Amino acid sequence: AKEHGGVAMYCGGIMQFAIIKVPCFNVECLVYHCISLNIFLTVIYRPPTYPMTLFKQNIIKLLQWLEHIGKNIIVMGDFNDDILKSSSICTFFKDRGYDQ
């Protein structure tokens, strides 16, 4: 059997959320807009077989699109990058103004 990844987000409570339809950037992701706080929550999954260089190119497109529709963006997920061996994904986001 093949293993498959994916993304999910659970939002409960009294906050109002809207699922945002994301253009095709070849990235497994889900974007919610927390309406009351005006925050865009983004969860991403990178399969281990997805080349990191290509993944980053496509993430740049996703981030540019997100930054066009909103200012307050939170990105989280499973990037399948061992930060103990490489800080590649951390550096990538830091270079674009995102903090951990």
Helices and strands as residue ranges (DSSP letters): E 17-20, E 28-34, E 39-45, H 52-69, E 73-78, H 88-94
